[in-house]
Amino acid sequence: MPGHTPNGAFVTARIKRGWRTQEDFAEAYNATAGTSGSKARISVRQVRRWESGQTLWPNRDARQVLIRMFGMPLGHLGFVPPAGKAMARDAAADDEPGTEDHVLRRTFVGGALVAPLLDLAALDHLAAAARDAYRYADQDLVDHLRNALDDTARIDLLDGPHRAMPAALGILSAINGAARDAKPGIRQQLLGLGARAAELAAWLHRDAGSPHRTITYWHNQSKEWATFTSDGAMHAYVLLRQAQAMGRHDPARILALADAATSGPWVLPPRPRAEALQQKARGLAMTGAAEKQIERVLDEAHGSLDQAAEPCGAATCTGPLGDGYTRDRLMVQSGICWREAKRPDKAVAVFRAHLSGSVLGPRDHAHYSAFLAGALAEAGEPDEAADAALRALAVAAPPRYGQVITELHRTAEILFPHRDRPAVREFHERLMVTVSC
């Protein structure tokens, strides 16, 4: 704009950290502000003002959020503190020695998250690596970040994507910064860990209802880092996750992605291969394949699980790929396949046989219960469908499990003709309350 010097440093830093558009950045800013208890919300218009140079120095609340997001002083982002003693003191407080350590600690503690992700020694190590990656980015740092990523995934499981998102983005920022100047061996490990972290970020964005372009960005970042580390299995696994992220949009592409995951120039371990084959069966069902063809691919998935070794312990984000994919999960996902094949009666039978007594966690149980509710509605059982939907909603509403709630909206549409029935009416009312919160 005339009379203003564009803030190119801020634009560069924003894009480097994965916020490709001003809308993406405003969304991430507001999410970060929310987790830290700050009321400093912004609009896209404010982002434009910062990038155009109209605003040379953000207010105190905005400065605190920006420092937490980027992990660096405001001067490094192209902002210029104004003259004047009061404002100079504010600038000095933001940029004083030790602030970077504090910011990194805030990022990894996660503000309002359930528990700290790293202890103080680990955070000091991380801050040192941010200053001198070649010297301090070592095996201990990799281990600290691996533990933090596993903790972030557990936070998501317990409290939902909105709680886990700031920590996941902080971990990705730390990996990206440290890997750039780390020694080759450590760089390989950091990028391998980064591929897992980026895939988790894509999952979190999907469950939080972020735009599809944001989810795609993190999937592509994960594949890029998997390529750098020659991790073909991880590349294939991300293809599977991309197919899942499509939901019910573009069935032909869902099928193509799942097929590529199982037949490309890579070898998936037996458990994630079974999951990819199940996704392929779902794609076949969505594109109108014959039931025998769907059954044949599901049989392949079971055969793949037959070849899998027993997990050594609880599945983690950084452990063996797809280690949490079990026979129970394959069976309930088969119910989804049959529902897509327009066999709701068969889907209901599968869900009832394998969902009630499964070892799935609360979120996954709610997720598949939402599909059961939809199958019951399609099978002409509106009261049972509403009961199942209400149980799923009770679990999904507090942490805002986005994929569960999305599927429940689909169920609500199917049940709309039965809205005068008490159970259906109650479900619609509670779903509307959840949306308005």
C-alpha positions as CSV (number, residue, x, y, z in Angstrom):
1,M,0.0,0.0,0.0
2,P,1.2,3.6,-0.7
3,G,3.1,5.0,2.3
4,H,3.8,1.6,3.9
5,T,6.6,-0.9,3.5
6,P,5.4,-4.5,3.2
7,N,6.5,-6.8,6.0
8,G,8.1,-9.5,3.9
9,A,9.8,-11.2,7.0
10,F,6.4,-11.8,8.5
11,V,5.0,-13.3,5.3
12,T,8.0,-15.5,4.8
13,A,7.8,-16.8,8.4
14,R,4.1,-17.5,8.1
15,I,4.4,-19.5,5.0
16,K,7.5,-21.4,6.2
17,R,5.5,-22.6,9.2
18,G,2.7,-24.0,7.1
19,W,0.1,-21.2,7.2
20,R,-0.1,-20.8,3.4
21,T,-2.9,-18.2,3.4
22,Q,-3.9,-15.3,5.6
23,E,-7.1,-17.2,6.5
24,D,-5.1,-20.2,7.7
25,F,-2.9,-18.0,9.9
26,A,-5.9,-16.1,11.4
27,E,-7.4,-19.5,12.3
28,A,-4.2,-20.8,13.9
29,Y,-3.7,-17.5,15.7
30,N,-7.2,-17.6,17.3
31,A,-6.7,-21.3,18.2
32,T,-3.4,-20.4,19.9
33,A,-5.0,-17.4,21.7
34,G,-7.8,-19.6,22.9
35,T,-5.5,-22.3,24.4
36,S,-3.5,-19.7,26.3
37,G,-6.6,-18.0,27.7
38,S,-6.0,-14.8,25.7
39,K,-8.9,-12.8,24.4
40,A,-6.8,-11.4,21.5
41,R,-8.7,-12.6,18.5
42,I,-7.9,-11.3,15.0
43,S,-9.5,-11.3,11.6
44,V,-7.9,-11.7,8.1
45,R,-8.1,-7.9,7.9
46,Q,-5.7,-7.6,10.8
47,V,-3.3,-10.1,9.1
48,R,-3.3,-7.9,6.0
49,R,-2.5,-4.9,8.1
50,W,0.5,-6.6,9.6
51,E,1.8,-7.9,6.2
52,S,1.2,-4.6,4.4
53,G,3.2,-2.6,7.1
54,Q,0.2,-0.6,8.2
55,T,0.7,-2.0,11.7
56,L,4.4,-1.6,12.7
57,W,4.1,-3.0,16.3
58,P,1.2,-5.2,17.5
59,N,-0.4,-4.6,20.9
60,R,0.8,-6.5,24.0
61,D,-1.7,-9.4,23.8
62,A,-1.0,-9.9,20.1
63,R,2.7,-9.9,20.7
64,Q,2.4,-12.6,23.3
65,V,0.4,-14.8,20.9
66,L,2.8,-14.2,18.0
67,I,5.9,-15.0,20.0
68,R,4.3,-18.2,21.2
69,M,3.4,-19.2,17.6
70,F,6.7,-18.4,16.0
71,G,9.1,-19.0,18.9
72,M,11.2,-15.9,18.2
73,P,11.3,-12.2,19.1
74,L,9.0,-9.8,17.2
75,G,11.9,-8.0,15.6
76,H,12.8,-11.2,13.8
77,L,9.3,-11.1,12.2
78,G,9.8,-7.7,10.7
79,F,8.0,-5.7,13.4
80,V,9.5,-2.4,14.5
81,P,9.0,-1.1,18.1
82,P,7.9,2.5,18.3
83,A,9.9,5.2,20.1
84,G,8.9,6.1,23.6
85,K,9.9,4.8,27.0
86,A,6.7,2.9,27.8
87,M,6.6,1.1,24.5
88,A,10.4,0.5,24.5
89,R,10.0,-1.3,27.9
90,D,7.3,-3.5,26.3
91,A,9.6,-4.3,23.4
92,A,12.5,-5.1,25.7
93,A,10.3,-7.3,27.8
94,D,9.3,-9.3,24.7
95,D,12.9,-9.6,23.3
96,E,14.9,-9.9,26.6
97,P,17.4,-12.8,26.9
98,G,15.7,-16.0,27.9
99,T,12.4,-15.1,26.1
100,E,13.0,-17.7,23.4
101,D,13.4,-20.4,26.1
102,H,10.3,-19.2,27.8
103,V,8.4,-19.3,24.5
104,L,9.5,-22.8,23.6
105,R,8.5,-23.9,27.1
106,R,5.1,-22.3,26.7
107,T,4.7,-24.0,23.3
108,F,5.6,-27.4,24.5
109,V,3.8,-27.2,27.9
110,G,0.8,-26.3,25.7
111,G,-0.7,-23.7,27.9
112,A,-4.1,-25.1,28.9
113,L,-3.2,-28.7,27.9
114,V,-3.7,-31.6,30.3
115,A,0.0,-31.9,31.4
116,P,3.4,-30.6,30.4
117,L,4.9,-32.4,27.4
118,L,8.5,-32.0,28.3
119,D,10.3,-31.4,31.6
120,L,12.4,-28.3,32.2
121,A,15.7,-30.0,31.3
122,A,14.3,-31.2,28.0
123,L,12.9,-27.7,27.2
124,D,16.3,-26.1,28.0
125,H,17.8,-28.6,25.6
126,L,15.3,-27.7,22.9
127,A,16.0,-24.0,23.4
128,A,19.7,-24.6,23.1
129,A,19.1,-26.5,19.8
130,A,17.1,-23.6,18.5
131,R,20.1,-21.4,19.0
132,D,22.8,-23.9,17.7
133,A,21.3,-27.0,16.1
134,Y,24.6,-28.4,14.9
135,R,25.9,-28.5,18.4
136,Y,22.8,-29.3,20.5
137,A,20.5,-31.2,18.1
138,D,21.4,-34.7,19.2
139,Q,19.9,-38.0,20.1
140,D,18.6,-36.7,23.4
141,L,16.7,-34.0,21.5
142,V,15.2,-36.5,19.1
143,D,14.1,-38.6,22.1
144,H,12.5,-35.6,23.8
145,L,10.6,-34.7,20.7
146,R,9.5,-38.3,20.2
147,N,8.1,-38.4,23.7
148,A,6.4,-35.0,23.2
149,L,4.7,-36.2,20.0
150,D,3.4,-39.4,21.7
151,D,2.0,-37.2,24.5
152,T,0.4,-34.9,22.0
153,A,-1.4,-37.9,20.3
154,R,-2.6,-39.0,23.8
155,I,-3.9,-35.5,24.5
156,D,-5.8,-35.7,21.2
157,L,-7.3,-39.0,22.2
158,L,-8.5,-37.8,25.6
159,D,-9.4,-34.1,24.9
160,G,-9.7,-33.7,21.2
161,P,-7.8,-32.0,18.4
162,H,-8.2,-28.4,19.6
163,R,-6.3,-29.2,22.7
164,A,-3.5,-31.0,20.9
165,M,-3.1,-28.7,17.9
166,P,-0.8,-26.0,19.4
167,A,1.6,-28.6,20.8
168,A,1.7,-30.5,17.4
169,L,2.5,-27.3,15.5
170,G,5.1,-26.4,18.0
171,I,6.8,-29.8,17.7
172,L,6.8,-29.4,13.9
173,S,8.3,-26.0,14.1
174,A,11.1,-27.3,16.4
175,I,11.8,-30.2,14.1
176,N,11.9,-28.0,11.0
177,G,14.2,-25.5,12.6
178,A,16.6,-28.1,14.2
179,A,16.8,-30.4,11.2
180,R,18.0,-27.6,8.9
181,D,21.4,-27.3,10.6
182,A,21.7,-30.6,12.4
183,K,24.3,-33.3,11.7
184,P,23.3,-35.7,8.9
185,G,22.4,-38.7,11.1
186,I,20.3,-36.6,13.5
187,R,18.7,-34.7,10.6
188,Q,17.5,-38.1,9.2
189,Q,15.9,-39.0,12.5
190,L,14.3,-35.5,12.9
191,L,12.8,-35.7,9.4
192,G,11.5,-39.2,10.0
193,L,9.9,-38.0,13.2
194,G,8.7,-34.9,11.3
195,A,6.9,-37.1,8.8
196,R,5.0,-38.7,11.7
197,A,4.3,-35.3,13.3
198,A,3.0,-33.8,10.0
199,E,0.7,-36.8,9.5
200,L,-0.7,-36.2,13.0
201,A,-1.1,-32.5,12.2
202,A,-3.2,-33.5,9.2
203,W,-5.3,-35.7,11.3
204,L,-5.8,-33.0,13.9
205,H,-6.8,-30.4,11.3
206,R,-9.2,-32.9,9.7
207,D,-10.9,-33.6,13.1
208,A,-11.0,-29.9,13.9
209,G,-12.8,-29.1,10.6
210,S,-10.0,-27.2,9.0
211,P,-10.1,-26.4,5.2
212,H,-9.1,-29.4,3.0
213,R,-6.2,-27.4,1.6
214,T,-4.7,-27.3,5.1
215,I,-5.0,-31.0,5.6
216,T,-3.5,-31.6,2.2
217,Y,-0.6,-29.3,3.0
218,W,0.4,-31.4,6.1
219,H,-0.1,-34.7,4.2
220,N,2.3,-33.4,1.5
221,Q,4.8,-32.3,4.1
222,S,4.7,-35.7,5.6
223,K,5.3,-37.4,2.2
224,E,8.1,-35.0,1.4
225,W,10.0,-35.8,4.7
226,A,9.3,-39.5,4.2
227,T,10.8,-39.2,0.7
228,F,13.9,-37.4,2.1
229,T,14.4,-40.4,4.6
230,S,13.6,-43.1,2.0
231,D,10.7,-44.3,4.1
232,G,8.5,-45.8,1.4
233,A,6.2,-47.4,4.0
234,M,5.4,-44.0,5.6
235,H,4.8,-42.5,2.1
236,A,2.2,-45.3,1.5
237,Y,0.7,-44.8,4.9
238,V,0.1,-41.2,4.2
239,L,-1.7,-42.1,0.9
240,L,-4.0,-44.3,3.0
241,R,-4.6,-41.4,5.4
242,Q,-5.3,-39.1,2.4
243,A,-8.0,-41.6,1.2
244,Q,-9.5,-41.5,4.7
245,A,-9.5,-37.7,4.9
246,M,-11.6,-37.6,1.7
247,G,-14.6,-38.8,3.8
248,R,-17.3,-39.5,1.2
249,H,-16.1,-37.0,-1.3
250,D,-14.7,-38.1,-4.7
251,P,-15.1,-42.0,-4.3
252,A,-12.9,-42.6,-7.4
253,R,-10.0,-40.7,-5.9
254,I,-10.5,-42.5,-2.5
255,L,-10.2,-45.8,-4.4
256,A,-7.2,-44.7,-6.3
257,L,-5.3,-43.5,-3.2
258,A,-6.1,-46.7,-1.3
259,D,-5.0,-48.8,-4.3
260,A,-1.8,-46.8,-4.6
261,A,-1.0,-47.4,-0.9
262,T,-1.2,-51.2,-1.4
263,S,0.3,-51.6,-4.9
264,G,2.8,-48.8,-5.3
265,P,6.7,-49.1,-5.2
266,W,6.7,-49.7,-1.4
267,V,5.8,-52.3,1.1
268,L,3.4,-51.6,3.9
269,P,3.8,-53.7,7.1
270,P,0.9,-56.2,7.5
271,R,-1.3,-54.1,9.9
272,P,-1.4,-50.8,7.9
273,R,-1.6,-52.9,4.7
274,A,-4.8,-54.5,6.2
275,E,-6.2,-51.0,6.9
276,A,-5.4,-49.8,3.4
277,L,-7.1,-52.9,1.9
278,Q,-10.2,-52.2,4.0
279,Q,-10.1,-48.6,2.7
280,K,-9.9,-50.0,-0.8
281,A,-12.9,-52.2,-0.1
282,R,-14.8,-49.1,1.0
283,G,-13.8,-47.3,-2.2
284,L,-15.0,-50.2,-4.2
285,A,-18.3,-50.1,-2.3
286,M,-18.7,-46.4,-2.9
287,T,-18.1,-46.8,-6.7
288,G,-20.7,-49.6,-7.1
289,A,-18.5,-52.7,-7.1
290,A,-20.1,-56.1,-6.8
291,E,-20.4,-57.5,-3.3
292,K,-18.1,-60.5,-4.2
293,Q,-15.3,-58.0,-5.1
294,I,-15.7,-56.2,-1.9
295,E,-15.6,-59.4,0.1
296,R,-12.5,-60.6,-1.8
297,V,-10.6,-57.4,-0.8
298,L,-11.8,-57.6,2.8
299,D,-10.6,-61.2,2.9
300,E,-7.2,-59.9,1.7
301,A,-7.2,-57.5,4.7
302,H,-7.9,-60.4,7.1
303,G,-5.1,-62.4,5.5
304,S,-2.7,-59.5,6.0
305,L,-3.6,-59.3,9.7
306,D,-2.9,-63.1,9.9
307,Q,0.7,-62.3,8.9
308,A,1.1,-59.5,11.5
309,A,3.2,-60.0,14.6
310,E,1.6,-59.3,18.0
311,P,2.2,-55.7,19.2
312,C,4.9,-55.4,21.8
313,G,2.9,-52.9,23.8
314,A,0.4,-50.1,23.5
315,A,0.3,-48.5,20.1
316,T,1.9,-45.0,19.9
317,C,2.2,-42.2,17.3
318,T,5.9,-42.9,16.9
319,G,5.9,-46.7,17.2
320,P,5.5,-49.3,14.3
321,L,3.1,-48.0,11.6
322,G,-0.5,-49.0,12.2
323,D,0.3,-51.0,15.2
324,G,-3.1,-50.2,16.7
325,Y,-5.0,-51.8,13.8
326,T,-6.6,-54.9,15.1
327,R,-9.2,-57.5,14.0
328,D,-11.9,-55.6,16.0
329,R,-11.2,-52.4,14.1
330,L,-11.2,-54.2,10.8
331,M,-14.5,-55.8,11.5
332,V,-16.3,-52.6,12.5
333,Q,-14.8,-50.8,9.5
334,S,-16.2,-53.6,7.4
335,G,-19.6,-52.5,8.6
336,I,-18.9,-49.1,7.1
337,C,-18.0,-50.8,3.8
338,W,-21.4,-52.7,3.8
339,R,-23.2,-49.5,4.5
340,E,-21.5,-47.8,1.5
341,A,-22.5,-50.8,-0.5
342,K,-26.2,-50.0,0.3
343,R,-26.5,-53.0,2.6
344,P,-27.5,-51.3,5.9
345,D,-28.9,-54.5,7.2
346,K,-25.6,-56.3,6.8
347,A,-23.8,-53.2,8.3
348,V,-26.0,-53.2,11.4
349,A,-25.3,-57.0,11.9
350,V,-21.6,-56.4,11.7
351,F,-21.6,-53.4,14.0
352,R,-23.8,-55.2,16.6
353,A,-21.5,-58.3,16.5
354,H,-18.2,-56.5,16.9
355,L,-18.8,-53.0,18.3
356,S,-20.4,-53.6,21.7
357,G,-17.7,-55.9,23.0
358,S,-14.7,-54.4,21.3
359,V,-11.6,-53.0,22.9
360,L,-11.9,-49.7,21.1
361,G,-11.3,-46.6,23.1
362,P,-14.1,-44.1,23.9
363,R,-13.5,-41.9,20.8
364,D,-13.3,-44.7,18.4
365,H,-16.3,-46.4,19.9
366,A,-18.3,-43.1,19.5
367,H,-17.0,-42.8,15.9
368,Y,-18.2,-46.2,14.8
369,S,-21.4,-45.8,16.9
370,A,-22.2,-42.8,14.7
371,F,-21.9,-45.1,11.6
372,L,-24.1,-47.7,13.4
373,A,-26.7,-45.0,14.0
374,G,-26.7,-44.1,10.3
375,A,-27.0,-47.7,9.3
376,L,-29.9,-48.2,11.7
377,A,-31.6,-45.1,10.2
378,E,-31.2,-46.4,6.7
379,A,-32.5,-49.8,7.8
380,G,-35.7,-48.3,9.0
381,E,-35.0,-48.3,12.8
382,P,-35.3,-44.6,13.7
383,D,-35.7,-45.0,17.5
384,E,-32.7,-47.3,17.8
385,A,-30.7,-45.0,15.5
386,A,-31.5,-42.0,17.7
387,D,-30.4,-43.9,20.8
388,A,-27.1,-44.9,19.3
389,A,-26.6,-41.4,18.0
390,L,-27.2,-39.8,21.4
391,R,-24.7,-42.1,23.0
392,A,-22.1,-41.2,20.5
393,L,-22.9,-37.5,20.8
394,A,-22.5,-37.6,24.6
395,V,-18.9,-38.8,24.1
396,A,-18.0,-36.6,21.2
397,A,-19.5,-33.2,22.2
398,P,-17.2,-32.2,25.1
399,P,-13.9,-32.6,23.3
400,R,-15.5,-31.7,19.9
401,Y,-14.5,-34.8,18.0
402,G,-15.2,-33.4,14.6
403,Q,-15.4,-36.6,12.5
404,V,-17.9,-38.1,14.9
405,I,-20.1,-35.0,14.9
406,T,-19.9,-34.8,11.1
407,E,-21.2,-38.3,10.8
408,L,-23.9,-37.6,13.3
409,H,-25.1,-34.7,11.1
410,R,-25.4,-37.2,8.3
411,T,-27.5,-39.4,10.5
412,A,-29.6,-36.4,11.5
413,E,-30.4,-35.8,7.8
414,I,-31.6,-39.4,7.3
415,L,-33.7,-39.2,10.5
416,F,-35.3,-35.8,9.6
417,P,-38.6,-37.4,8.3
418,H,-39.0,-39.0,11.7
419,R,-38.3,-35.8,13.7
420,D,-41.7,-36.1,15.5
421,R,-40.6,-39.2,17.3
422,P,-39.4,-38.4,20.9
423,A,-35.9,-40.0,20.6
424,V,-35.3,-38.5,17.2
425,R,-36.4,-35.0,18.4
426,E,-34.1,-35.2,21.4
427,F,-31.2,-36.2,19.2
428,H,-31.8,-33.3,16.8
429,E,-32.1,-30.8,19.7
430,R,-28.9,-32.0,21.4
431,L,-27.0,-31.9,18.2
432,M,-28.1,-28.3,17.6
433,V,-26.9,-27.4,21.1
434,T,-23.5,-28.9,20.3
435,V,-23.3,-27.0,17.1
436,S,-24.2,-23.7,18.7
437,C,-21.6,-24.1,21.5
